[in-house]
Amino acid sequence: MALLLSLETSTAVCSAALHEQGHLLAFRILHTPQSAASQLAVQVNELFEETGMKPTSLHGVAISAGPGSYTGLRIGAATAKGLCYGTGIPLIAIDSLRVLSAAIPERQPDIYYCPMIDARRMEVYCSVLDYQLREIETIQAKVIDANSFADLLNQHRVVFFGDGASKCRETIQHPNATFLNNIYGSAQHMGALTFSRYAAKQFVSVGDFEPNYLKDFVAKTKSPAGML
C-alpha cells in the first residue's frame, strides 16, 4: 500500500495531505498568505502525529510544481527534497494548475476548464484542460483582455476558476464563459494525481528538480526616503 505525502504551496493557501493508494487519510490547510515558511513543516508533523505514521513510512512525496508564488514553490520544493533525501523515496511533481483543476469534483465532458493563478495586474498563469485534466492549451503567463480565449469560447463552454479568475470576470464577457468562486488548489485533492504518477513511476530527479516559476522572480524593495 503506497503511502504518499502531497504538498501544495503555489498560492496563499498552504496545505499538506497524506493519501494511501490515492485515498485521503488526513490533511491540513491554512488560508493565510506567506504561511508556508513557518507552517508547512508543522502541518507535515501534525499529519504524522494524527495518523501514527512516520517519515520512514512514506513511499513518495508529491509537490505542486508551479507556476505560482515564487516563495511558496521554493519552500514546498525544499521541504519535499529534504524528506526525499532523508528517506530515499522518490519525488513527484504535478503542475499547480492541474492540482487546482482537481478541486472541481464533477467535471463534464463537454466543458473545458481554465484554472487561473493571479500573477499581478491583469496577468494570470493559466492553462486549458478537458474534463480528464488533459491539456488543451499549455501553461502560460497571459495578460487578460476582452478578446482572451475568444476562439476557444466560440466553440466551447469554458469554466474559469482560481484566485486569478475573479479579476477577469468583468473583462471576459463571452456567453460561453462561466466563473466559479471558492475553488483553490489543495493537497487534499492531489491523491489520485499523485498515486497515478507513483504507479507509473513518473518521478523527477530530487537533485535537479526546480519548480516552474514561469517568470523571473522580482524582488520588492523599499524606495529611499523622499523618493517615489
ABEGO torsion letter per residue (X at the ends): XBBBBBBBAABABBBBBBBBGGBBABBBBBBBBGAAAAAAAAAAAAAAAAAGBBAAABABBBBBAOBEBAAAAAAAAAAAAAAAAAAGBBBBBBBAAAAAAAABABBBAABBBBBBBBAEEABBBBBBBBAAGBBABBBBBBBBBAABGAAAAAABBBBBBEAAAAAAAAABABAABBBBBGBBBBAAAAAAAAAAAAAAGBBBBAAABBBBAGBBBBBBBBBBBGBX
